[in-house]
Amino acid sequence: MKTLKIILKQHTPIIHFQHDQYGATLRATEVKPKLDRFILTKLGEGNYEEGNRIAKEKGWLIAKGDHPALDYKMRIESSNDHPDKYILASYISKKDMMKYDERKYNVIRQSPYFADDKLIRDNSPEEAKLGIMLGQNDHIEVKILSMNKDIINEIEKNTNLFFAQTNFGSRQNKGFGCFFPKDISEQVFIDCFEEENFPAIYYLPVRGEIDVVFREIDSIYKKLKSGDQNSESELRIYFNESFNIEWEKPVIQEKIAKISRKNIHIDKEDLEIMFVRSLLGLPELYEYPKHNKLKVRVKSKDKSIERYSSPILFKVFDNCIYIMANKNQLNNIIANKEFEFVFADENQEYTDEKITLAVPNVSFDVNDFLSQSLSNYKKWERIP
């Protein structure tokens, strides 16, 4: 039996659905399928199916069907069975912050995680997903065992590349769940992306604790996708100028104003309107609490698309943020797909006001988008 030990350092909290369980941390049930797919894709020189074929010829597989598995076992142990737990929210008021401080909770108060905002506002963190984080002196040990030394060698050769490109847990593309082999320099981490020919990588050193890191991630992602109070959406600008396409927000706002009978400022260009924001991740709904608590649910018209993650990936190494196009998410499976926008309040659904919009069927180059957009923010520097 051949054994490979990988000692990992945790760089950001992992959002865990079983945070209350003893020893909750990275799970082999998540890591092994991702590692298998990574190795098989590398084996096929970028083609997962070809990698499966080669691995089968080599006798490396133990499972059949759509999800073959490489022939090794994985065990994961933590040096600390009582990691720190973080409350996560997109916004927490000062009043609620005081309450959580009194209860000795760690809090990340402005993060790109909003699924449990209501539970946090209602002071029910025990029902929410929490971030799990090991200390600086702690580590994760991943032990890989196989009778096939060639499999072990292939995994060892790709260990750094795999963990450099992969996050774990919920909201992983927003920088949660970052792990990397311990005692490896930041330059080696950067070299992993250069070795894989990532065309556009930007970074931002951050002074402060982990909450400052996620505040920066939340801030730049909002500027890129939806805009904020001080800046227009970079995605909207990019599609206006590059493709003469207007995003979907104006027509949604028109319906909100009509249904609620309340004014709303609408900024609309005289261009073809399409579902642009979906290209940076498919939302489940949009909420308008000041307009009769209206909600806009988004669903695939032909029910063929349930999820589409953002092709933008955030990585964190110590207190430095990296942003890049996720190479595993660049195949645009939602181009030209139609989505329905259904409006409802607490009492009824407004079926007559439903909107149907298509996703732009254009060649959306995420790397070009990042290059053009992030050049407007001087504190984000490009890695040559």
Beta strands, then each sheet from edge to edge (+ up, - down):
strand 1: 2-10
strand 2: 14-16
strand 3: 73-78
strand 4: 84-88
strand 5: 106-108
strand 6: 130-133
strand 7: 140-146
strand 8: 179-181
strand 9: 201-205
strand 10: 245-246
strand 11: 272-273
strand 12: 285-288
strand 13: 294-300
strand 14: 312-317
strand 15: 320-325
strand 16: 338-344
strand 17: 349-358
strand 18: 381-382
sheet 1: 3+ 7- 1+ 8-
sheet 2: 2+ 6- 4+ 5+
sheet 3: 14+ 15- 9+ 18-
sheet 4: 10+ 11+
sheet 5: 12+ 13- 16+ 17-
end
